[in-house]
Amino acid sequence: LVGGPDWPTSVLAGVLKLSLFQCLLGTTPIITYITPLALTGSFYYKKSDGAMWSNAGDLMFTLTAIITIALWVAIWWTIQGVLEREHL
């Protein structure tokens, strides 16, 4: 459920009569990505109030980039594993 477009994913989950609890549980990992991303924007918005906010924004941007790279690596690793197991 994480990473897909919100509306079609939600509609498909409803059509398939999936458990609401399982759907909510399946989307909780995205919090680890959204939190530093939202904080990056918030800190950059306040950077005119002092150097602390600018530094915090830079830190959150770096953390967001690291998390993004880690998520992409996890996706590639999973896809490669499935391809090797199912097609080779």
C-alpha positions, 0 to 999 in steps of 0.5 A, spaced: 500 500 500 505 504 501 508 508 495 502 507 490 497 513 488 492 514 494 485 514 491 486 508 486 489 504 492 484 506 497 478 504 492 481 498 490 482 496 497 475 497 498 472 493 492 477 487 494 473 488 501 480 488 505 480 489 512 481 496 514 486 495 520 490 491 515 490 497 510 492 502 516 497 497 519 500 496 512 501 504 511 504 505 517 511 505 515 511 511 510 511 515 517 518 514 517 519 517 510 513 523 511 516 525 518 523 528 516 520 530 509 515 535 513 520 537 518 524 539 512 519 544 509 517 546 516 524 548 518 526 551 511 520 555 512 522 558 518 530 559 516 529 566 516 528 566 524 535 564 525 541 559 523 538 554 528 532 553 523 537 553 517 541 548 520 535 543 522 532 544 515 539 541 512 539 536 517 532 534 516 534 534 508 540 530 509 536 525 513 530 525 508 535 523 502 538 517 506 531 514 508 529 515 500 536 512 498 535 506 503 527 505 501 529 505 494 535 500 495 530 495 499 525 496 493 530 494 488 533 488 493 526 485 494 524 486 486 531 482 485 529 477 490 523 475 487 525 475 480 531 470 482 526 466 486 520 466 481 524 466 474 531 463 474 
